[in-house]
Amino acid sequence: MSAGKKGQEAEMSTGSLSVSDTLKSARSGVRSGIKTSVKHTNELLASLEISVTEANSNFVSRMSSLGRQFRYVASRGARMYDVREQYGVPIVAGSATVLGGATALRRGKGPGAIVGLLAGSAAYAAVYGMPNNFDIRGVGGDEK
């Protein structure tokens, strides 16, 4: 029986070697598959990052040029608004004349005069602002 036992042990050891070899080859296959998938994923992420960076740089360059143009226009508008009082009389008279004259041609002298008066008043308020010293008792507010 001892010869039979030795034969069985030899078969088991040979079988266990083949099982361990199979496990080793399976592990190496899984590892190589994981390495390959990680490599492809990294390549994909790198290409996506390049695409996003290029798109962002194009967007930022467009927005920065538009921002410069907007700042230029806004600064000119602010300067013109600051000096509006120097041209107050032509602005008020021009608004009253143009709007009143257009209405007078269309509707007649009376409505034209009223629209001219309203347009002049609105232009005056826009150019010079409204006085801040209005009170319930009237203009002035500091009288007792």
Secondary structure, 3 states (H helix, E strand, C coil): CHHHHHHHHHHHHHHHHHHHHHHHHHHHHHHHHHHHHHHHHHHHHHHHHHHHHHHHHHHHHHHHHHHHHHHHHHHHHHHHHHCHHHHHHHHHHHHHHHHHHHHHHHHCHHHHHHHHHHHHHHHHHHHHCCCCCEECCEECCCCC
